[in-house]
Amino acid sequence: MKQGLEELPVPPYRPLSMLLRRAGATLIDYILFAALVRSAMNIDQLFMMQDTHMLFVLLGVILLILSYYVLLEGLTGCTIGKRVMRIRVVDRYGEPPGLYRALIRSVLRVLDCNPLLLGGLPAALGIVMTDRGQRFGDMAAHTFVVKACDSPSCTMNRGKEVIAITFAAAPIVLAAILPMIMRVNPLPEERASKEAYTDEKIHISHSGMFKITTSPDWLFDPNLDNEADISISNRFSNKYLAVFSESKKRFKDGCTLEQYLEYAEQSFAAGLAHSPIYKPRATVINGYPAYQFAVEQEVNGVKVAYIVTTIETKLYYHWITVWTDAAKYKEYQQELHSVIRTFNNFTT
């Protein structure tokens, strides 16, 4: 009759030592998933997907992760991370726990090992505070994590191990090579669309009288300002743009671009008094006279860099504001100025 782990003396592990081994294994596995997801898709495009498509992508990632843990831990006791850290998941007899128990502990991983939920704190507390270092998933599945050399049964069916590794690796390999295949052999509808598709995206004002051109990852964003004629953003990179146009008929006779600039400056007076990036300077945007200044302000405890451009056309004054995190200003400065220079009026 086999003797269960519950009946044996508690292994003389130092809780912190086992915690570090398990944290290291988890980190290795998570890095593997992050690299896989990043190679399989353009993250910016993920944020531009329709909700239904994004749901399918996220479900696919979840199933991929579950199959990885369930197959490898259930049939071999080891993920790649656990093999590196020389630890194993076992049942009470020191053998691989099987698919059912592996599924239970893998599903509960969402609660106690989720870095986005509680940072893995529940798992850490369970490992340190329980006699046999069990997190909640282990307690529910009646599994244990032990050093590989201390498992009572280290023998394993090599055929079963090969099958588990093959089935767990197959979706990983597929996800990694599928984007490359698709880029080489695009679908018919993709080939047709690429003929007309460019690396630019044109954003037209509500009136249809002017436009701004950006890269495709900028999207219409009415939540920025519902009064803006163009309101767009790349929220993944924290880049934002709003354009306001006002008919010259609204101003008194003799209003100049310089006076309109003063109006814009007043809105940023506090920022200019404390941290101007550069003071107003004359420029030309697509043949139209313009003024431009940049300022850094603190908004809700976050430093934000703004570039403000005022432009005069025959019938209108235009006010373009772009902004991003101050810490990213130097990185995005060239792109933001390039976007501003694409402003063009469909009328004169």
GIZI-V390389 format. One record per residue. N is the residue number from 1. RES is the residue in three letters. PSI is psi as a letter, one per 30 degrees, with the letter a starting at -180 (999 if undefined). Layout:
n->(N:N)
res->(RES:RES)
psi->(PSI:PSI)
This chain:
n->(1:2:3:4:5:6:7:8:9:10:11:12:13:14:15:16:17:18:19:20:21:22:23:24:25:26:27:28:29:30:31:32:33:34:35:36:37:38:39:40:41:42:43:44:45:46:47:48:49:50:51:52:53:54:55:56:57:58:59:60:61:62:63:64:65:66:67:68:69:70:71:72:73:74:75:76:77:78:79:80:81:82:83:84:85:86:87:88:89:90:91:92:93:94:95:96:97:98:99:100:101:102:103:104:105:106:107:108:109:110:111:112:113:114:115:116:117:118:119:120:121:122:123:124:125:126:127:128:129:130:131:132:133:134:135:136:137:138:139:140:141:142:143:144:145:146:147:148:149:150:151:152:153:154:155:156:157:158:159:160:161:162:163:164:165:166:167:168:169:170:171:172:173:174:175:176:177:178:179:180:181:182:183:184:185:186:187:188:189:190:191:192:193:194:195:196:197:198:199:200:201:202:203:204:205:206:207:208:209:210:211:212:213:214:215:216:217:218:219:220:221:222:223:224:225:226:227:228:229:230:231:232:233:234:235:236:237:238:239:240:241:242:243:244:245:246:247:248:249:250:251:252:253:254:255:256:257:258:259:260:261:262:263:264:265:266:267:268:269:270:271:272:273:274:275:276:277:278:279:280:281:282:283:284:285:286:287:288:289:290:291:292:293:294:295:296:297:298:299:300:301:302:303:304:305:306:307:308:309:310:311:312:313:314:315:316:317:318:319:320:321:322:323:324:325:326:327:328:329:330:331:332:333:334:335:336:337:338:339:340:341:342:343:344:345:346:347:348)
res->(MET:LYS:GLN:GLY:LEU:GLU:GLU:LEU:PRO:VAL:PRO:PRO:TYR:ARG:PRO:LEU:SER:MET:LEU:LEU:ARG:ARG:ALA:GLY:ALA:THR:LEU:ILE:ASP:TYR:ILE:LEU:PHE:ALA:ALA:LEU:VAL:ARG:SER:ALA:MET:ASN:ILE:ASP:GLN:LEU:PHE:MET:MET:GLN:ASP:THR:HIS:MET:LEU:PHE:VAL:LEU:LEU:GLY:VAL:ILE:LEU:LEU:ILE:LEU:SER:TYR:TYR:VAL:LEU:LEU:GLU:GLY:LEU:THR:GLY:CYS:THR:ILE:GLY:LYS:ARG:VAL:MET:ARG:ILE:ARG:VAL:VAL:ASP:ARG:TYR:GLY:GLU:PRO:PRO:GLY:LEU:TYR:ARG:ALA:LEU:ILE:ARG:SER:VAL:LEU:ARG:VAL:LEU:ASP:CYS:ASN:PRO:LEU:LEU:LEU:GLY:GLY:LEU:PRO:ALA:ALA:LEU:GLY:ILE:VAL:MET:THR:ASP:ARG:GLY:GLN:ARG:PHE:GLY:ASP:MET:ALA:ALA:HIS:THR:PHE:VAL:VAL:LYS:ALA:CYS:ASP:SER:PRO:SER:CYS:THR:MET:ASN:ARG:GLY:LYS:GLU:VAL:ILE:ALA:ILE:THR:PHE:ALA:ALA:ALA:PRO:ILE:VAL:LEU:ALA:ALA:ILE:LEU:PRO:MET:ILE:MET:ARG:VAL:ASN:PRO:LEU:PRO:GLU:GLU:ARG:ALA:SER:LYS:GLU:ALA:TYR:THR:ASP:GLU:LYS:ILE:HIS:ILE:SER:HIS:SER:GLY:MET:PHE:LYS:ILE:THR:THR:SER:PRO:ASP:TRP:LEU:PHE:ASP:PRO:ASN:LEU:ASP:ASN:GLU:ALA:ASP:ILE:SER:ILE:SER:ASN:ARG:PHE:SER:ASN:LYS:TYR:LEU:ALA:VAL:PHE:SER:GLU:SER:LYS:LYS:ARG:PHE:LYS:ASP:GLY:CYS:THR:LEU:GLU:GLN:TYR:LEU:GLU:TYR:ALA:GLU:GLN:SER:PHE:ALA:ALA:GLY:LEU:ALA:HIS:SER:PRO:ILE:TYR:LYS:PRO:ARG:ALA:THR:VAL:ILE:ASN:GLY:TYR:PRO:ALA:TYR:GLN:PHE:ALA:VAL:GLU:GLN:GLU:VAL:ASN:GLY:VAL:LYS:VAL:ALA:TYR:ILE:VAL:THR:THR:ILE:GLU:THR:LYS:LEU:TYR:TYR:HIS:TRP:ILE:THR:VAL:TRP:THR:ASP:ALA:ALA:LYS:TYR:LYS:GLU:TYR:GLN:GLN:GLU:LEU:HIS:SER:VAL:ILE:ARG:THR:PHE:ASN:ASN:PHE:THR:THR)
psi->(k:k:k:l:f:f:f:l:k:k:k:h:k:k:e:e:e:e:e:e:e:e:e:e:e:e:e:e:e:e:e:e:e:e:e:e:e:e:f:f:l:j:e:e:e:e:f:f:l:l:e:e:e:e:e:e:e:e:e:e:e:e:e:e:e:e:e:e:e:e:e:e:e:e:f:f:f:k:l:e:e:e:e:e:g:h:l:l:k:l:a:f:g:g:l:k:f:l:e:e:e:e:e:e:f:e:e:f:e:e:e:f:g:j:f:f:d:g:g:g:e:e:e:e:e:e:e:e:f:l:e:g:h:k:l:e:e:e:e:e:f:h:l:l:k:l:k:e:f:f:k:f:j:f:k:k:j:e:e:e:e:e:e:e:e:e:e:e:f:e:f:e:e:e:e:e:f:e:e:e:e:e:e:e:i:l:l:e:e:e:e:e:e:f:e:f:k:l:g:l:k:k:j:k:l:e:f:g:f:l:l:k:k:a:l:f:g:k:l:k:i:f:f:e:j:f:f:k:e:k:j:l:l:i:f:e:g:h:k:l:k:k:k:k:k:k:k:f:f:f:l:l:k:g:k:l:e:e:e:e:e:e:e:e:e:e:f:g:e:e:e:e:f:e:i:k:e:k:l:k:k:k:a:k:j:h:f:k:k:l:l:k:l:k:l:k:l:k:j:h:g:k:k:k:k:k:j:k:k:k:k:k:a:e:f:l:k:k:j:k:k:k:l:l:k:e:f:g:e:e:e:f:e:e:e:e:e:e:e:e:f:f:k:k:k:f:l:999)
